[in-house]
């Protein structure tokens, strides 16, 4: 997102936003924020019709913020809206952590149940195989041709 859009969202002036960023440059590494070059800015102005007129004629090029930069920006700005956003972000992190821990507990329980039932099913399969083999042996014994003296035929 560009700095002037974020200034509107956080209810601060663009000038104040840029000033806060310059005062806290160590909080905004390259993967959080970068400043557009004059060529990139001119191309953006040419391709986008809905940019605010005040932004088009600004003497400095805008900053572009990534998702992490937007979150970090909420912690360096002093507006009430930025404070609310920062609190919401912190609550979201806590929620995600709690969800991950709950998910881990559920995963552990499922693995425990799988181990328990896999052993029980292994016992069942072993019993079924034994019975099948026993039936096969009995069938083999009945089908064998008897040798020797046969009393029934006489």
PLY file of the C-alpha trace (Angstrom):
ply
format ascii 1.0
element vertex 154
property float x
property float y
property float z
element edge 153
property int vertex1
property int vertex2
end_header
0.00 0.00 0.00
1.16 3.52 -0.66
1.82 6.05 2.08
-1.04 8.42 1.19
-3.59 5.58 1.32
-2.24 4.45 4.69
-2.30 8.04 5.98
-6.01 8.15 5.18
-6.58 4.76 6.78
-4.67 5.68 9.97
-6.24 9.15 10.02
-2.97 11.10 9.90
-1.44 13.47 7.36
0.85 11.94 4.75
3.57 14.33 5.90
3.27 13.03 9.49
3.37 9.43 8.31
6.55 10.01 6.27
8.10 11.86 9.20
7.35 8.96 11.57
8.91 6.53 9.09
12.06 8.66 8.73
12.39 8.85 12.52
12.12 5.06 12.79
14.02 3.78 9.74
15.49 0.89 11.73
11.94 -0.50 12.14
11.36 -0.65 8.38
13.77 -3.02 6.61
13.56 -3.45 2.84
11.00 -6.25 3.08
8.66 -3.95 5.08
8.84 -0.79 3.00
10.57 0.89 0.08
10.37 4.25 -1.67
9.29 4.33 -5.30
11.77 5.73 -7.81
10.72 8.73 -9.93
10.33 6.43 -12.97
8.14 3.97 -11.05
6.06 6.84 -9.70
5.57 8.37 -13.18
4.53 4.99 -14.56
2.07 4.54 -11.70
0.58 8.01 -12.32
0.25 7.21 -16.02
-1.45 3.84 -15.46
-3.72 4.68 -12.51
-6.56 7.14 -12.97
-7.84 7.10 -9.41
-4.81 8.51 -7.58
-5.55 11.62 -5.48
-4.57 14.89 -7.18
-2.53 15.96 -4.16
-0.42 12.80 -4.39
0.21 13.17 -8.12
1.93 16.52 -7.70
3.84 15.78 -4.51
7.52 16.76 -4.69
8.63 13.46 -3.15
7.89 9.94 -4.29
5.65 7.81 -2.07
6.64 4.98 0.19
5.20 1.54 -0.55
4.52 -0.76 2.40
4.22 -4.53 2.58
1.88 -6.32 4.99
4.56 -6.32 7.70
5.28 -2.65 7.04
1.62 -1.75 7.50
1.64 -3.56 10.84
4.87 -1.87 11.92
3.50 1.51 10.84
0.64 1.08 13.28
3.17 0.91 16.10
5.07 4.10 15.19
2.10 6.37 14.46
0.37 8.18 17.32
-3.19 8.49 16.02
-6.07 6.78 17.82
-6.82 4.74 14.72
-3.19 3.50 14.53
-3.39 2.55 18.20
-6.62 0.58 17.60
-5.07 -1.21 14.62
-1.96 -2.08 16.64
-4.08 -3.50 19.47
-6.09 -5.55 16.94
-2.89 -6.93 15.44
-1.60 -7.96 18.88
-4.92 -9.66 19.67
-4.78 -11.48 16.35
-1.28 -12.78 17.12
-2.44 -14.05 20.53
-5.46 -15.73 18.92
-3.30 -17.42 16.28
-0.86 -18.64 18.93
-3.70 -20.05 21.05
-5.21 -21.70 17.98
-1.85 -23.25 17.08
-1.43 -24.63 20.60
-4.97 -26.03 20.59
-4.34 -27.52 17.17
-1.12 -29.14 18.46
-3.02 -30.66 21.40
-5.64 -32.07 19.03
-2.97 -33.44 16.71
-1.24 -35.16 19.63
-4.53 -36.70 20.79
-5.33 -37.96 17.29
-1.88 -39.55 17.01
-2.36 -41.20 20.40
-5.74 -42.62 19.32
-4.27 -43.83 16.01
-1.52 -45.67 17.87
-4.04 -47.27 20.22
-6.45 -48.31 17.48
-3.71 -49.41 15.09
-2.57 -51.92 17.72
-6.13 -53.14 18.25
-6.71 -53.44 14.50
-3.40 -55.28 14.14
-4.65 -57.82 16.68
-7.95 -58.18 14.78
-6.14 -58.64 11.45
-3.86 -61.23 13.02
-6.88 -63.17 14.36
-8.64 -63.03 10.98
-5.51 -64.24 9.18
-5.18 -67.11 11.68
-8.79 -68.16 11.11
-8.39 -67.93 7.34
-5.24 -70.04 7.44
-6.94 -72.58 9.73
-9.91 -72.84 7.32
-7.52 -73.29 4.43
-5.67 -76.06 6.26
-8.93 -77.88 7.08
-10.04 -77.57 3.46
-6.73 -78.93 2.29
-7.07 -81.92 4.68
-10.60 -82.75 3.41
-9.61 -82.56 -0.23
-6.60 -84.87 0.10
-6.96 -88.30 -1.46
-6.74 -91.00 1.15
-4.37 -93.86 0.60
-4.44 -97.31 2.06
-7.28 -99.70 2.87
-10.70 -98.08 2.36
-13.53 -99.70 4.32
-16.38 -97.57 2.96
-16.07 -98.77 -0.62
-16.52 -102.44 0.23
0 1
1 2
2 3
3 4
4 5
5 6
6 7
7 8
8 9
9 10
10 11
11 12
12 13
13 14
14 15
15 16
16 17
17 18
18 19
19 20
20 21
21 22
22 23
23 24
24 25
25 26
26 27
27 28
28 29
29 30
30 31
31 32
32 33
33 34
34 35
35 36
36 37
37 38
38 39
39 40
40 41
41 42
42 43
43 44
44 45
45 46
46 47
47 48
48 49
49 50
50 51
51 52
52 53
53 54
54 55
55 56
56 57
57 58
58 59
59 60
60 61
61 62
62 63
63 64
64 65
65 66
66 67
67 68
68 69
69 70
70 71
71 72
72 73
73 74
74 75
75 76
76 77
77 78
78 79
79 80
80 81
81 82
82 83
83 84
84 85
85 86
86 87
87 88
88 89
89 90
90 91
91 92
92 93
93 94
94 95
95 96
96 97
97 98
98 99
99 100
100 101
101 102
102 103
103 104
104 105
105 106
106 107
107 108
108 109
109 110
110 111
111 112
112 113
113 114
114 115
115 116
116 117
117 118
118 119
119 120
120 121
121 122
122 123
123 124
124 125
125 126
126 127
127 128
128 129
129 130
130 131
131 132
132 133
133 134
134 135
135 136
136 137
137 138
138 139
139 140
140 141
141 142
142 143
143 144
144 145
145 146
146 147
147 148
148 149
149 150
150 151
151 152
152 153
